[in-house]
């Protein structure tokens, strides 16, 4: 069964105070045409939600399921080699079958992943990522996203940024995620990491955004442990490891690619709840 897409973002109480990840703080603007630009897209809804996504096939984007809970239509924005924006509509959404709508990312008992099917394949200058193997503690990773680069300034969103982090290991609440931190600050004091708008963004193996090895998807962020003001960015970045879900991603991608560019007429009429179109689980 397929619906029209709509989800609402969630907030977390951090490892200190967690939030759905929004833009990269402590990072740099991505200006390499062969780097993150070639595989990282902006995911937007008609109700104003902003997230990031990772391209895994010409017409398929992998993102965080909680990004889609607010309702409305969904579109994806890619950048050409001169960093000019191009928009395409999403025609189908497939959340992971264990995902539970209405929860926050931190209290989510299921898996915070969703696949998006675009109306048309992305332009040829976009290069899909390959699914990587397990993410190991102490490993250097690179994340990219379109979220805020200054936590309290919405105008800093929608610019592609990137940063390097270190995987600090597992963190378990209702589910288990990997947690990455700034290599120098280690989550103790403000450093680099995800912020609002970065949820759904790619986490790549290694220290360069020319890596094509997708090892995770950003789920949520929190502020550092030692801070005088309440912060939701620059401390811990929670990551859903893709190696645990390779089978579902492959199967879901095949199902979505088998669709046409339009929703089945019988499904397009009245979507249930706040969603657009979803596959039945």
N, C-alpha and C positions, 0 to 999 in steps of 0.2 A: 504494500500500500504506500502511496506517495502523497505527501502534503506540500503546501506552500511554506516556505521557510520562515521561521520566527522563533527566536529564543531570547532570553534575557540574561545579561551578565550577572555574575555573582560576586559576592565579596567574601573575603576570608578574614578570620582572625589569624593573624600571622603565626608563623613560628614565633613571630612577635605579633604581627597583625597582617594577615594576608589578604590580598585582593586579586581579582582576575588580572593577569598581566596586561599592561597597557603599553609606552615606547621605551626604547633602550636608554637608560641613564648611564652616565659614565662611559659611553661609547663614542664612536665617531660616525660622521656621515659616510654612507657607502657610495663611493664614486667610481668603482671599478665596473665597467660594463660587462666584464666576464665573471664578476663575483656574485654577491647576493642578489643583485638586480635580476639575474637570469633565472632565478628559481623562487623568488619571494614576492608574494602579492599582497595587496591590501584587500581585506574582506569587510564590506560595508553593508548595512541594512538601511532600508528606507525610513526606519525609525531612529537613525542616528548612531547605531552601534558601530564601533570600529575595532577590528581585530586584524590579524596577520594570517597568512596561509602559506603552505609549502606546495609547490607544483610537483606532482609525482607522475603525471601523464599529460599529454597535450590538452586534454579537456577535464582533468581531474585535479582537485586541490584537497590536501589534507589539512585540517585545522582543528581547533578546540570546539567541542560540541556546545559548551556553555555560551560561546559567542553568539549563538543563534537563537537564544531563548526569548528575545524581546519582541519578536513578531516582525511582519513586514517582508518585503521582497529583499533578495540578497544579490549583490553584484560583487565582482572582483575587478580590481584595478592592477594592471601590470605596467611596467615601465619599459619603454623602448631603449635602444642603446645610447640615446641622448637624454635619457631620464625624463621623457615626456609620458604623461599618463594616458592609458587606454582602458576603457571600461567594457566589461562583458557581463551579461546576466547569468545567474545560476538558475538552472531548470529543475534540479533535483538535489535532495539532501539525504544522506544516509548516516545517521548517528550510530555509534557503537551500540549493540543490543543491550549492553549492561548499563548504559547511561540513564540516569534518573533525572528528568526535568524537575525544576522547582527546588533544587538544592544549591548550595554554594560550592565552589570548587573544592574547598577544604572538607566539606561534609559530604561530598559526592562519593557514594559507595561504589559507583561503576567507573567506567573508563571515559575520560574526557577527550574523546576523539570523534570527528565527523568527516565524511567525504562529501565534496561538492562536485556536481556535474555541471559544466559550463554549456551554454547554448552552442558554442562553436569552439574548436580548438584554439589555443593561444597561438600568437604569431610565432614564426620559426626562430626568432631570436631568443625565445624562452627555452631553457634547457631543463627538463625534468630531473629531479633528484632520484638517486637509487636508495633503497632501504638498507641501512647499515646493520651491523651486528650489535651485540651488547655494549652497554656503556659502563665503563669500569671506574671505580673510585680512584680519584687522583688524576684522571684523564683530562687533558685540555680540550675544550670545546669552543665553538663559535656560535653565537646566536645572532639573529637578525630580526628586525621588526619595525613597524611603523608607529609605535606608541610614543608616549610623551618622553622627551629628553629632560624636561624639567617638571617635577611632580605636580606643581600647582599652576602650570601654565599650559592651557589647552592648545594654544597657538603653536606649541612645539611638536604636535602630533602630525602624522601623515608624511613625514620625511623618513626615508629608509636609513636606518642606522644599524651598526653592528658592534659587537664587543666580544672579547675572549673571557671565558670563565673556567672554573675548575669544578669537576663533579665531586661533591663532598660525600656522596653516598645516598642511601635510601632514607625516606621519611614517610612514616606511616600514620595516617589518621583513619578515615574510613576506607581509604585505599592506599596503595603504596606508589610514591613517585620518587624520582631522582631529584636531588636538590643541588644546585650549582651556586657557587659564590665567587666573588672577586678574589683573584689569586693572592692579592696583598692584604685586603681587609678581612677576608674570611667570614663575612657576615656579621662581624662584631661592630664595625663602624661603617658609615655610608661608603658605598663603592659602586662598581658597575653591576648592572643586572637588568632584568625586565621591569617594565612599568606598564601603566594603562595603555592598551592598544597593541601590546606585544603578544597577547594570548594567541595561540595557534601558529606562532612563528616557528621556523625551522631551527633545530639545533644540529650543527654539523660537527663531525669528528675533525679534530685538529685545530690549528690556530689560524687558518685562512679561509675566507669565504669563497675561494675557488674550489673548495672541497665539494664533492657531489655526494658525500656519504651522510645521509640523513639518519641520525641516531635518536632523535627525540622531537617532541612538539611542546612548546611552552604552554603551561596550564595556568599558573598563577604566580604572584610575587608577594613579597613581604618586605617590611623595613628591617634595618639592622637591629641587633640585640641591644646595642649601646647607643642611644640617641635621646636627646632632650625633648625633641618634638616628635609627635606621632607621625610615622612615615609608612608608606605602603610600597615603596620602591627602594632599590639600592642595597638590599640585604640578601635575601634568598630568592632564587628563581626555581620554581617547581616545574619538573619536566616529565611528560609521559614518554617512556621509552618505546620506540616503535618496534624493537626486536620482539617484544612480548606479543605483538598483534599483527605480525606479518601475514598470517593466514587470513585473518579477517580483512586486512587492507587489500590483499590480492583478490579475494573473492568479491569484496564490495566494489573494487575498481572494475572488475569484469562485468558485474551486474549493471553498473552505471554506464559503462561504455557501450553496452548493448542497447541502451535506450536511444530513442531519437532525440531531437533537440526540443521537443514539446512534451508536456506532461500528458499522460493518457486522459482523454476527455472526461471519462467517468470520475477521475480523481481530482480534476481541476476545479470542480464546482465549490464545495464547502469544506475547507480544511478543518479538521478537528483541533480543538485547543488553540494554541497560539502558533502552530507550526504551518509552514508552507507545505511542501510535499515531502513526505518521508516514505521510505520503504517500510513495509511491515517487518517486524523482527522475526 
